[in-house]
Amino acid sequence: MYGPPVPPPKKPNGPCETRPCETRPAETCGGKTKIKMKIECISTCVGYGDILAHTLPRNKPHFDRMLIITAPEDKQTRKVCDYYRVPYHATDSFKTRWGQFAKGTCINEGLAKLQKDAWICHLDSDIVLPPNTREALERANLSTGGLYGVDRVECKNYIDWQRFLDDPEPVIAGNEFLIHTTHSPFSWGTRVKFDAHGGYIPIGFFQL
């Protein structure tokens, strides 16, 4: 059984490409049909097309639609998007050709091009999500009134990344009861908190 089809977004003007969002299969729980969560993802990438070539194919399966925001002069990022059939929006709002980097402005510009009828994820283009990400999010019973973040480990160089790909450590093990928080030689990323705002703050590399 499948949920109701999601209508494709209207094709905007300019260099932003679009494609219809896939629908996710429904689940039956307690005799009731539950439609799986829909997630749109937005990511900015200027000058890091070589890194996007590694992250994009690994992150794409977790989302119903991804949109990459880049600058018109960044041909490598656009080429990577074309190869993996992910839509992009090229905009001068970054102002990179004038020595600036207006990331926040471009994030808002990209958000305006999403359907915004379900979950939205902002993801940095140098982040690789683990293979179980989509399943974990759907199991988490998240509240639509919250803003969620995740922890991360930091890969400092390309050689360590290749070593990890050759011998990856599972994120979940032990009949799904054990969560691995050490991925040698990666280091554990720092969390951010503001006591005046309730403590832990989901920072920009992943915000859902």
N, C-alpha and C positions, 0 to 999 in steps of 0.2 A: 504494500500500500504506500502511496506517495502523497505528500501534502499538496496543497493548491499551488499551481505554478506561479512563480514570481515574474511579473512583467518586466521586460528588459527596459533599462533606463533610456531616456531620450538622448539622442546623439547630440552632444554639445558642439558649439562652434570652436574652431581652433584645433590644436594638435592633440587633444585628448581623445584617445580611442576608447570604445566601449564594447562590451560583450554581455550577453544575458547572464544573469546569476543562475548557477545551478540550484536545484531544489535538493534538499536532504531527505533521505527516507524517514518515515515516521516510525515511532516505537509504540508498542502496546504495553501498558503497565496497569495492572488492576482492572482490565477490561476497558480502559480508556486509551484513546489514541493521542499520543504526545508528539507534536512536531518538533524535530530537533532545532536547536538554535541556529539562527542565521547570523553570520559575522562578516562584515565588510572590513577591509584593512587598508590603511593609508600609510605610505612611507615616503620620505624625502630622500633623494640621492643625487648629489652633485659632486662629480669628481671621484666617485668610488664605484664605478661600474665594474671594476675587477673584483671587488668584494661582493657586489650584488650578484655577480655570476655564480657565486657559491651559495649565497643565502636565499635568493629568490626561488630556485627550484625546490628547496627544502621547506620553505614556508608556504608556498602557494597552496598545497593540498589542505591546509588547515582552514582556509577561508573560502567563502562563497564568491567573493570578488576582491581583488586587490587593485589598487591604483597607486602608481609610482609618480611622485612629483619631482620634476627635474628642471634643469635650465636648458634653454634652446641650444647652447653651444656644447652641451654634454652629449656628444654623439655615441660614446661607448655605452652609457646608461640606456639610451634609447634602443641601441642595438641589442642589448641583453633583454630588454622588455619584449622586443619584437621576436627574438628567438624563443622565449618561453611563453609567448602569447599572453602577456600581461599588459593591460592598458596603462598608458602614461599620459601625463599632462605636462607639457613643457611651457614654462612661464618665466618671463623676465622679472617677476616680482621678487625673485631671490636677490636681484641686483648684483650678482656675482661678476658681471662684466664691468662693474663700477667699483670693484674691490670691497663689496659688502656681502653679507649672508643673512637675509631676512627670512629665517626658517619659520618663525611663528606665523608670519603673514602668508606664507605659501601653504602651511598646514591648513589654515583657515580657508584658503582658496580651494584646496583639495577637498576638504570636508563638505564644501558647498556643492561638490559634484557627486557626492554619494547619495544613495536613496534615503539613508537615515531612518529606515523603518524597523531596525532591529539593533543588534550589537555593533559597535564600531571599535576597532582596535587601531591605535597609533603605535607603529613599530619602527624602530630605527633600522636602517638598511644594512647594518653590520651585525645584526642579531640573527642567530639560527635557533629556531624553536625545536625542542625535542620531538621525536616521532609520535609521542602519545599526547601532544598538546590538545588537539581537537577533542579527543576522547575525555581528557581530564577536565576540560572546560564544560563539556556537556554533563559530566557526572557531578560537577561541583554545586549544582543548584544555586546559581548566583542570583543575587537580587538586582533588578534593573535600576534600582535607585542608588547603586554603589559605583565607585571607581576602583578598579582592581589593578594590581601590579604583580610582578613576579620577581623572584631572585635570579641572579645570573652568576655564571663563572666567566672569567676573562681569559681569552686566548691572546697571548702577547705577540705571537709571530706565526708566520705561514708554516714553518717547519713543524711546530707543535700541532697545528691544525691538521696537517697531513698525517702525522703520527696518530692522532685521535681517530681519523677516518679509517686508518689501517687496522686499528684495534680499539673500537669504541666501547666505552663502559655503559651498560644499560642504565637508564634513569630509574626505572622501576624493576625490582627483582624480588625473589623470595615469595612467589605466588602473589605478587603485587602488594605485599605488605611492607617492603623495604624500599626507602627512597634514598638513592645515592646522592650525596651532597659534595663528594670530592671526585673531580675528574682530572686526575694527574695528567699533565703538569699544569692544569689551569688553576687559577687562584679565585677564591670566593669574592664576589663583588660586594661593595659597601652599600648598606641600606641608608636611606635618608629619613630623618624624622624632624618634625617641628612640634614641640610640646604645645604651642598655642593653637595648633590645628589638629589635635587628637593623636599625635604621635607619627606613626609610619605614613609616608607619602609615596604613592606610586610615581616614580620619576619617568621621564619621557621615553626611555628606550622601549618600554612596553606599558601601555595604558589601555585598559578595556572598559 
